[in-house]
Amino acid sequence: SKDGNSVISPVGNRISVFDLKNNKSETLPASTTKNISCLGISPDGNLAILIDEDGAAILVSLVTRAVLHHHHFHSPVHSVSFSPDGRKFVITKENVALMYHAPGRNREFNAFALDKSYYGPFDETTCIDWTDDSKCFAVGSKDMTTWIFGAQRWANLIYYSLGGHKDIIVGCFFENDSLDMYTVSQEGTLCVWESDTELEGLRKGPKYSERKKMEEEKKKREEGESNEDDDVEDIVGEDGETRGDVIKGSADTPKQVEGIKNVCYSQRSKHYFNKAGDFNKLTAAAFHKKTHILVTGFASGAFHLHELPEFDLIHSLSISDQRISTIAMNPTGDWIGFGCSGLGQLLVWEWQSESYVFKQQGHFNNMNSLAYSPDGQYLVTGGDDGKVKMWNTNSGLCFVTFTEHSSSVTNVAFTSSGFVVVSASLDGTVRAFDLHRYRNFRTMTSPRPAQFSSLAVDSSGELVCAGSQDSFEIFLWSMQTGRLLEVLSGHEGPVSNLCFSPVQSVLASVSWDKTVRLWDMLDSWQTKETLRLTSDGLAVTYRPDGQELAVASLDGEITFWTPQTGGQTGSIAGRHDLQMGRKETEKITAKQSAKGKSFTSLCYSADGESILAGGQSKFVCIYNIKEHVLMKKFEISCNLSLDAMEEFLDRRKMTEFGSLSLVDEGTGDGDGVELSLPGVKRGDMSSRRFIPEIRVSSLCFSPTGRSWAAASTEGLLIYSLDASLVFDPYDLDMDVTPASIRQQMKKKEWASAILLSFRLNEMPLIREVLEAVPYDQITVVCSSLPDVYVDKLLNFVASTLEKSNHLQFYLSWAQCLLTLHGQKLKNRSAFKNNFCFLPRCDWNIYNIRYAAALSKQRGMKRTAAESLSDEEEEEEEEVEMDSGGDEENIYNE
């Protein structure tokens, strides 16, 4: 970002802003239709252009987080860059560079107005860089050349081509306040170019139309030839309007204008990054102009820091074993950001102290399971990469990673204390991790090697159970000793899920043998009850009060049972609600394939009134259990880069030979082919590239009841169930009406009026009551409020602070509530979500700037008026001195 305190990075089809100073992350609500391929930020840091894989662009305000404009470039865009003065931006696609007028302060129907088109390279363009004064820009290409173009109509620099490389150009950089250049190519070569002209030496010559006439006349006189192609021509539309200039480069040197010498480049030196016999592909580069530091990243995960133009190595380091795909430097040049797309890794390195400022990495394969901590502050996730990660729900950042497992982690769980995380894996171990010392303090194994696919921990945290998918058995360990207590046998198919009752020592297990078994932990681990299902069981979960059991089966049904009696109380047929999409490689329609799909994850809400269900679909469904109806469907992604997103295949991709998506396009490329191996369900273990399929692998409700999380192909998603905008009456009686509330206000019963208004929950009425309370009565009213209403009032005050003019009044309410009820609020994590509403300083910065600009304007008017009044007073004094004694008589009269 402009201030250097944040890193802005695309994640899928959205962008995340990582605040390095406050250690927080935020994902912006704007999203593109496919994965974002390039991103450009305006020099003032207020606007961002996001361009996806197909060339569809959106203009986003980083201040208001709103989408301002949509535009389609109709082909993939390789890079985008704003000019340093913020007036223009250049995008490169195919072998063309297009210059647009940057969106300004004026409201325009078309925010992207094309200014010029620059042709020159013979292959795809790769990178862009501007001079500091925005007079020229350079474009690197896959044809191993770098082209320098004039952003304005310069007589001595229309275009210039630089060679000298044997591979694709990765980066081209101008020297500070100069036309001198550095070019870096993929085979690890740096060329240093020196210009014979300074930036001030660029001259504006005759216009292109005049120049054309001059050249034609000269040729007619000298050679008698005419009608030659010109280097520069105007594109004129059907209506006769000029649409934009086209500047065409050619192998010949541009014609020289009389009296003005053309810009000329010479190669000063050439340097090599790779030692003799060692080939390491250079994949990314960044240059800081003020400190003259060049950072280069390689396919091996190493990076080098060099000082230019002497090419002195400052230091080199290996940060990963995957290719570094992007590099950025902050404005001061102290921090370097690295992105490794293969691992989902983002690093910020301070090169002077040689330390990490920021280090984040997601699961670089599928995320299989997640669990909330008892206080709702933390989340734990397990993935196919064998890692167990802990996330802070407030900051959105991972703060510890456990890497002890040697195979996929299939399930994770917190103990009731919240200080121990347990994970099960396909490597045949169940491990317990201590969150005080961040270490693996227990490793539990079975007598014979078994792959554990499910896990459960009882409410006391003493018993740990894991189900096996190959031996059909359930293993029971003691957390204290790590000793195997019992092996529970009885299932005739793989155990798909386990769940302990929250109130009793009863374990529920569901299996592919179409049964749910309830095991009594106190009575010699005997089977207490066996529930018969109509199809293979996939998921089981207890209601928070332990009085109901929900089971998802392979036929798409969710059935509800009473554990005490073993009777079924109801069922929901949810197969049609899954609404599956059609995969590119599928031969049958989405409607037919949906018949074989089902819910694979279930979770009760905190109050037990509704249930959350997800599976092999982009939808998560919330059902009301009492009415057995679908309340809402959440679409977890709209990213078309994922497979099975659309119900119907794109007919434009269909040919007489079949779908174009089945063609192995990248067979000869280093990245491999596009198709996944047949039968692979959990990530593709081959080295080939493939399109991941959208699915929800795990769901979990927060214990606070305010949010729920989903582990999906997109990553870890957290949804908030804040119903502040919905009419939600609380303890409603016949007597609670607006008239009765106003009656209480007349009696000056402020506390009861506030309670009644919150029961009715109408925002204008609550505001009316609060603003009627006298300033000196705020402390008294706050002290008499019940605990239940403190949360509601604090939430209302926090949301009103942003919009209301009565800033001090509402801040006094917030201060009194936090002072009087602070200790109780601290102990109850449900209230912590409201605190983040209170300090909204970012937006105030822009208001203060506006107010300061206004006051400066008025101050200038006032000083002008005062100077005028001073002159008048001086004139009056002169008149007084002239009039002498007659003055007193005049004033007396």
N, C-alpha and C positions, 0 to 999 in steps of 0.2 A: 504494500500500500504506500501511499505518498509519504506518510510519516514514518514508515519503516517498522511499525509495531505489529503489523498483521501480515499473514500470508494468505493469499486468495488462490484456491486450488479447485479445479473441477473434480467432482466425484460422480461418475456416471453422467446423468443428464442434468445435474444440479451443481451449484458451486457452494463451497464451504469457506467461511472466513475464520481463520485460526488467529485469535488474539494472543500474541506471544507475551505481552506484559501481564495481562490478567489471567493467562492460562485457561482460556475458554474457547469454545468453538461454536459457530452458528451456521446453519444451513439456510440459504436464502430460499424463499418460496417460489421464485421463478424457475421454470424448467423448460428444457428444449425437448423435441420429440425423439431425438437419439442422443447417444453419448457426445459430450462436448469435445471437439477436437482442438480448438484454439480459442484464446481469450485475450482481449485487449482492454487495458485500463487507460482512461484519459489522464493527462498530466495533473489535473487538479484532484484526481481521485474520486470524482463524483459519479462517473459513468463507466459502464463496462459493456463491451460487445461480446456476446457468447455465440459461437458458431459451431453447429454440430457436424456430424460426419457427412451429411448430405449437402451441406452448404446453407441450411436454414439458420438465420441469425436473429437474435433478439437483442434489443438495447435495454439495459437495466440500470435504474438509478440505485447506486450503492448507499444513498442517503435514505430514501423512502422505501427501498426494496421492491419498487414497482416496475413492471414491464412497460416501457415507453413506446416501443416500436417493434414491428416484425418486418423482416426482409428476407428474400430468398435469392442466393447467388447462383442457384441451379447447377452447381457442380462443387465437389469438395474443395474447401479452402485450406491452404497449408499454413498461413500465418497472417496475423493482423497487427498493425502497429499505428498508434497515434503520433502525429508530429509533436515535437517538444512545445510548440506554441499552442497546441490544442485546436488548431483551425482545420486541419485535414487529417484523414487517416487512409492508410494504404492496406489493401488486402491482396494476397497473391493466390491465384488459382490457375491450374494448368500451367501454361507458359506466359501468362499475362499478369501484369501488376495494375490494379485499378485504384485510382485515387478518388476519394469522396470528400465532400465538404462535411466536416464533423458537425453533429447536431449542436446548435447554438442556443442562445437564450430565447430566440424567437420561436413561436409555435408554428410548425410547418406541417403541411399535409404529408410530405415525403421527407422524413428526417435524413435519409441517405441519398444525397444528390450527387450523381457521378460528375467528376470534374475532368479527369483525363484517363486515357487507357495507354499503357506503356507495353510495347511489344519489343522483344529482343532475344531472350533465351529460346533455345530450340527444344528444351525439355522442361519438366515441371519445376516450378520455383519452390524454394525451401525456406528462406529467411529474409528478414528486412532489417535495415538500420537507417536512422536519420542522422544528419548533421545537427549540431546543437542549435543552429539558427533556423532550422527547417527549410533551408534553401535547396538541399539535395537529399536523395535517399539512395541506398544501395539494395540490390536484390540478388541473392544467391540462387543457384540453379543446380539441377541434377546433371546438366550437361558440362559440369566442371568449370563453369565460368561465373564471374560476378559482374553484374551490370550496374553502372552508376547513372542515375537519371536526374535531371533538373526538375525540381518541384515547380519552378517558375520558368518563364521563357528566357533562358540565358542564351546569349549569342555564342559564348565560348564553351558551353557544356550542355549539349542536348542529350547525348548518351555516350557512355564509354564502357568498353568491355575489357575485363581482366581475366587472364588465363592462369597458367602456371601450376595447375593441380591435375592429379590423375584419378580423382574420385569425386563423389558428391560433395558440394559445399554445405557444411553444417552451420557455419556462422560467418558473418561479415560485419566488421565494426569500424566506424570512423574514429579517428583520434579526436581528443578534446579540442574544440574550436579549430578544426582543421579539416582539409580534404584528404589527408593521409589515411590509409586504410590497412586493416589486418584482415586476412581471409584464412579460415580454418576448414580443412576438408576431412572426409571420413577416414582416409587412410593414415591420418595423423601428421599432416603437414601444415605448417603455418607460413604464410607469405606476408612480408611487410612491404607495402607499396607507398611510394613517396610521390606527392603531387608537386608540380612546378608552380602551382597557383594557390594563393590563400583564398579563404572564403570571401574576403573583401574584394578579391580580384575578379569575381564573377560579374560580367557586364550584360546589361540588357541591350540587345541589338534591335534591329528592325523587326516588325511583326512578321509572322510566317508568311502571310499573304503577300506582303511587300517584298519579302526576301525571295519569294517564288518568282515574282515578276522580274526582279533584278537579275536573278540567275538565268531566266529564260531569255531576257534581252541580251545578256552577255554572251550566251551560247549562240544566239542567232547571229550576233555580230561576228564572233570568232569562228565558229564551225558551221553555222547554218543549220544546226540541228535544233529540233524543238520537241515538245511533248514528252519530256522525260519524266520518270516517276520522281516525286518529291519525297523527302524524308518525313515531312510532317504535313498532315492534311486534317481538315475539319470534317467531322461526321455531321451531316445535315439531315434532319428528319424530313418526313413527307410534308409537314406543315412549314418547312423552311427554317425552323429554329435550329440553332447549333446545340447538339446534345452533349458534346464533350470532345476534347481533342484526342487524337490518336497519334502517339509518337512511335514510329517504327524504327527499330535498329537494323542495321545491316552490317555485313562484314567490312564494308568500306568505311574509311574515316569520315566523320561529318564534314560538310563543306565549311571552309573558314570564311568568316565575314571580314571584309577589307578593314585593316587597321586594328583588328582584335585578334589576339593569338589564342588558339584553342588550348584547353586544359590538356596536359599530357602527364601520364603516370610512368614511373620507372620502378622496377623491383629492387628494393634496397637489400633485402636478405631473405633467406629461406631456412626454416628450422624444422626438425623432425622430433615428434613426441616418442615414437617407438625406437627402441634400441635395435641394433643390427640383429636380424634373425628372429625378432620378437614382433608378432603382429597382434595389435589390440585395437579393435575398431573404435574410433572416436564417435560418440553418439550425441553429445550435447556440449554447448559452449556458452559462456557469458563473459562480458567485458565491462569493467567499471572505469569510465573515462577519466574521472578525477584522480583516482589512485593508480591508474595504468595497470590494473591487475586483471589477468585473463584466467578464467576458471574453465577447465575442460573435463568432461565426464566420459567414461569409457564403458564398453560393453561388459567388461569384467567386474564393474562395480567400483573401480578406483577413480580418483579424481586428482588433478594436478593444479597447482597455483603457480603462475609465472608472472614476473614483472616484465612489461614490455617498454620500449622496443628491444631491450638487451636480451630478452628471453632467459632471465635468471629464475631458476626454480626456487620458490619459497618453501613449499612442502607438498608432499603427495601422501594420500591416504586411501585405504580401501574401506568403504562404508557398507558394502553389500556384496553379494555374489551374483546379483542380477544387473542388467544394463541400467545405467542412469539415463532416464529419458528426458529430463528437463532440469534446467538450472536457472536460478534468478538471484540477483543481489539487491540488498536494500540500498536506499539513497546514500548512506554514509560509506558503504563498502565494507562494513565490519562483519555483517552476517551474510551467509550464503545459503540459499534454499535449494535442496535437491529433491527430485521426485523420481521414484522407481515404480513404474506402472506394473511391472510383473509381480511385485510383492505387495503393492498397495502401500508403499512406504513414503513418508514425508519427513525430511530432516532439515533442521536449520543449524548450521555450523558456524561458530565464531572462530575465524581462522587465527586471530592474534593470540587468544588464550588457549586455542586448540581444545575447545570444549563444545558440547551440544547445548544449544539454547532450547531446542524443541525436537522431540523424536516421537513419531507416531507411526504405527503400522496396524492395518486391519488384518483379518484372516485372509490370506491370499488364495484360499479355496472356499468351498461352501461353509457357511456357518450352520451348525446342526442343532444347537440347543442354547437356551438362555434361562436365567433365573434371577429374580429380584432378591435383594437383601431384605431382612425383616423390617427395616426402617424405610425402605424405598429409595435410599440414597445411592445405592450401587447396583450394578448389573454384572453378572458373570456370563461369559459366552464360551462355547467350545466349538472347534471347527475341524474340518478334514485335514488341516495342516498339523494336527496334533498339539495345538496350543490352547491354553486356557487363559482368557483375558478378563481383567477387571476394568469396568468403566464407571466413571462418575456421571450420574444422570444430570447433574446441574451444569457441569462444564462440557459434557459430551466427549471427554478425552479418556483414553486408556492409560491407567497409571501403573499397572503391573502385568507382566506376562509370565506364565509358567510353561516351561518347554520340556518337562520331564517325560511326557508321553511320546512313544515312538511310532504311534499310528493314530488314526482318526479318533477324536473325542466324540462320543455319541450322546453323552448326557452330562449335565452339571446340576448341582444343587447346593443351597446354603443350609447350614444347620440353624436351629432356632436362635442361637446366641448371636449369629451374624458374623462371627469371627473365624469360621471355618468353611472352606469351600471343598466339596467332594466332586470328583469327576470319574466317569467310567469311559473306557476306551476299548478299541478293537485289538490293542496290544496285549489284552488279557490281564490288565491291572485296574484296580480302583484306587485312586490316590486322594489323600486329604491334605489340604494346604492351609497353613496358618497365616492369617492376614495381619498378625502383629509383627512377625519376623519375616514374612514372605518366604516361607520354605515348605517343602514337601515333608511333613512329619510322619505320615503313615502311608504305607503301600500294601494294599490287600490283594492277594492272588487266590486262585482256586487250585485244588490238588492237581487237576489236569488242565492244561491250557484251554481257555475258553474265550470267545469274543463276546464282550459285554455290550449289549445294545440298549439297556435300560437301567435306571438307577432311582433309588428312593432312600430318604433319611427320615427316621421317625421324629416326632415332635420333641422328644427329650434330647435328641442328638446323639444317643448312645448306640442305636442300631443302624447299620448300613446294609442295604440290599441291592443286589445287581442281578439282572436277568440275562441269560445267555441265549444267543440266537442259533447256536449249533448243537448244544447238548439238551436244550429244552428245560434246564434246571434254573432255580433261583438260589443264589448264594447269600448267606447271612453272616455278617461280621460284627464284632464289637469294636466301637470307635476307640475305647480306652486302651485296649490291649492289642488291637489289630488281628485278633485270633478269629479263625473261621468257626462260627458257632454251629451252623446247621446248613445242610443242602436240602432245599425243598423240591421234591419231585412230585409230578402229577400231571403236568401239562404234556400234551402229545404233539405240540408244535412250538416253533420259536416264540419266546416271550417278547412281546412287542412293547409293553409298557408296565410300569409299577407305580403305585401311589399309596402312601400311608394315610390313615384316617387322622385328622387334626385333633380328635378328642379321645380316641381309643388306640390301643396297641393292636390295630388290625391292618394288615397289608392286603391291598387289592392288586391282583395281577391279571393282565389280559393277554391272550395268546391267539395264534393263528388256528388253534384247534376249536374255535367258536365258543370258548368259555371264558368267564371271569371267575377267578377263585379268590375267596376271602380267607386269609390265614390269620389265625389267632396267635399273637406273639406270646401271650401269657400262658396258654394252655398247650404246652409241648409242641408249638408250631404246627398244630393240626389244621386241616381245611375246615373252616367254619361253615362255609356256604359255597355252592357252585351255581353260577348264573349262566343259563344257556342262551347263546346269541343265534341270530339267523344267518350270520356270515362271520368271516374272520375278524377278530378284534384287533384294532390298531392303536387306540388310545383310551386311557381311563383317568378320571380325576374325581376327587371328592369335593363336595360343597364346603365352604369355609366352616360351617357349623357341624360338619360330619354326618348330617342326616340324609344326604342324598348322594348318589353315585351316577356319573355320566360316562357313557361308553360310546366311542365312535367305531363303526364297523365298515368292512370293505364294500358293502352295498350302498354306502353314502348316507346311512341313517345314524342319528344320535339317539340313543335310548337312555331313559332315566330309571333308576332303581332305588328302592329303599334297602339299605344294607342290613337293617335289623331283621326284616321279614323275608328279604330276598324277592320281593314282588316288584314287577315293573309298573311304574307310575305314568309313563308317557313316552312318546317318541317324536322325533322331528325328521322328516324326509328332506335332506338338504342337498341332494345330488344336483338338482336344477339350479340351486343358488350358487354353485361353484363356478358355473359359466366358463368352462375351459376354452382356451384358444387353440388354434390349430398350428402344430409345429410345421416348419418348412419341409421336413423330410417325411411327414406322415402321408399315408395314402388315403386315409379315411377322413371324413369331415369332423369338425369340432363337436357337433351334436352327437355323433356316434362314439367318439372317443370319450366323451363325458360320462357315458354309461359305465365305464370302467374306473372312473375316478371317485375319490372319497376324501373325507377329512382325515388328516393325519395328526392334528394337534388340537387339544381342547383346553379351555381354561375358564373357570368361573369368575364372575366379577366379585369385588370385595364384599358386596351386600348379598351375593348368592341369588339375585333375582334374574340375572341374565348370564348367558354363556357365550364365549368367544370361540369360533371354530375357523381353522385354516387348513389348506392342503395344497395340492398341485394346481394352483390357480393364482391369478393376480388379485383375487378378492379375499377379504377376511369378513366373515359374517358374524353379526351379533344377534342372538335370538332371545326373545322373552320366554322364560321357561314355563311360567304359569299359563300363558296364552298359546305357547308353541308357535309363535309367529316371528318372522324375520323383521327386526327393528331397523337395521342399517347394514349396508355393505360398504366396506372401505376398499378403495382401489389403491393398492400399495405402490403401484408404479404405472407410469404412462410412457416408459422408455421403450421405444420400438427396436432398440439394439438387442433386446432380449428376445429369446424364442418364445413361441406360444402366447404372444401378446394379442394378436388379432384373431377374430373368429373365422374370417375368410382369407384365403391366400390372395396375394396381389396378382390380378389377371395379367398385368403388364409384364410379369416375370415368366409367364407361361409361354412355351414355344411348342412347335410340333414334336420336339424331342423330349419334352417334359419341362420341369421347373428349372430356371436358370440358377436357383439357389443350390441345386444339387451338383453343379459343376465345380470341380476342384480348381478354383481360380489360382490359388497361391502355391501350386505344387512345386514350382521352381524357386520360390522365395525362401528366405531363411526362417520365416515364421511358421512354415508348414502349411497344411491344408485346412480348409474351413470345416470339414465334416467331423463329427465326433464318432468314436468307434461304436458299433452296434451293441446294445445291451448295457451300456455304461449308465448308471443312475447317479452315483455320487461323484460328480466331477470327472473329468477325463484324465486318466493317469498316463496317457500317452503324451508325447511332447507337442502334439499338434494343437493348433489354435481352433477353437470352436465357439459357437454362440451359446451362452448359458441359457437354460430354460428358467422361466419365472416360476417360483414356488415359495411357499411359507413353510419352513421346517419346524418352527417352534413359536409358541405364544405364551405370554405371561402377564397377568394383571399385577399392578403395583399394590402392595399391602395398604397404601393410603387410599386407594380407590380413585385417585385423580388421573391416572394414566395407565396405559398398557404398552407393551413392547412386542415387536415381532422380529424374528430372525428370518431373513429372506435372501433371495439371490442378490438384491440391491444392497444388502448390508443389515445393520441393526437400526430399526425404525422405532421411534417412540412417539406415540399419539397421546394427546391430552384430552381427557373427557371433561372439559370445563364447560358447564352449562350456564354461564352467566348471561348469555343472550336469550335464553329460553325462559318462558314463563314457568317458574318453579315454586309454587306456593309452599310455605313451610308452616306446619301446625295451623291449618286454616280452620276458622270457626265461622259461624253465621254472623258474629258481631264484627268481624274484621272487614271493614269497608273504608273507602276513602273518607266518607263523612265522619265515621267514628274516630279515625286517626286525626282529622282536623279538630275534632272536639277535644281530644287529649292535648293538642297543641294550644288551644285556647286556655285550657286549665293549667298550662305550663308543666304538664307531666311529660317531660322530654324523654325520659328513659322508656316509658311504656309506649310513647308515640313511635320511637325508633324500632322497638320490638314488633309492633303491629305493622309498621311499614315493611319490615323485612319478611314478615309472614306473607304479606301480599306480594312482595318482590316485584314491584313496579318501580323502575329506575327513576323516572321524574318525581314520583311521590317521595322516595327515599331522599333524593337531593333536596326537595322542598323542606322536609322535616329537619335534615341536618343543618341546612343554612338558616333555619329559624332558631336554632339553639344559640343562646347568648354565649359570647366568647368566654366569659368567666365561669360558665357552667359546664364547660367541656370536660374538665377533670372529674367533676361530680358524676356526670352521666357515664363516663368511661368506667369508673370504679363500680358502678351499680349494674353493669352489663353482665349477663350470664356468659359462661365460657363458649357456649355454642354459637352465640351471636358475635363474639369477638372476631372470629375468622371471617364471617360474612361482612362485617363492617370494615375490617382492614382491607379486604379484597375490593370493596366498593371505593374506599378512600384512595387506594392505589390506582385504580382505573380512572377515577375522576381527576386525579392530580394532573394527568397529561392534558386534559381538555379545559379545566376550569380556570377562571381568572383569579379566584380566591385562593392564591397559592399559600399564603401564610396561614389562612384559616384551616385548610385541609392538612397542612404540615403539622399544625398544632394537634389535630385529631390523631394523626399518625404517631406523633411523639408521645401523647398521653397513653394511647393504646399499648405502645411498645414498652413504655416505662412501667405501667401498672400490671401488664399481663406478660411481660417479657420472659420471665422464668418458665411459665407454663408453655408459652409458645415455643421456647427453645427445646423443651422436652418432647414436643409433639411435632414430628417431621412434616405432617400434612400442611402446617402453616408456612413452612419454609418457602413454598412456591410463591407466596404472596410478596415476600421480601424483595424478590428480583424486580417487581413492578415499581418499587419506590424510587430508586436512583435512576432517573431517566435524563442523564446529563448530555448524552450525545446530541439529541435533537436541539437542546437549548443552545448549543454552540452556534447553530445557524441563526437562531432567533437573536442571540446577542450580537452576532456580526451585523445583522440587518439593522438592529436598533442603533449600533455604534455608527454605521454608515449614515443613517438618518440624522443622528445627533450632530455628526460632523457637517452634514449639509446645512442643517439649521444654524450651526455655529458660524459657518461661513457667511450665511445671510445676516446673522446678528452682528458680526464684526463689521460687515459692510454698512449696515444700518447705523451702527455706533459711530463709525468713522464719518458718515454723513452728518450725524447729529453734532459730533465734535466740531466739524467745520462750521456748522451753523452757529454754534455757541461762540466760536472765535470771532465770527463776523459780528455777532451781537455785542461782544465785549469791545470791539473796535468802535462800533457805533456809540456805545456808552461813553467811552473815553472822549469821543468827539463832542458829544452833547453836553458833557460836564454837569453843571449845576441844574440844568433844566430837567434832568432825568428824574429827580425826586418828585417834581410837580407832575410829571407825566404819569408815574406809577401811582401817586396819590389819587389823581383823577380816575 
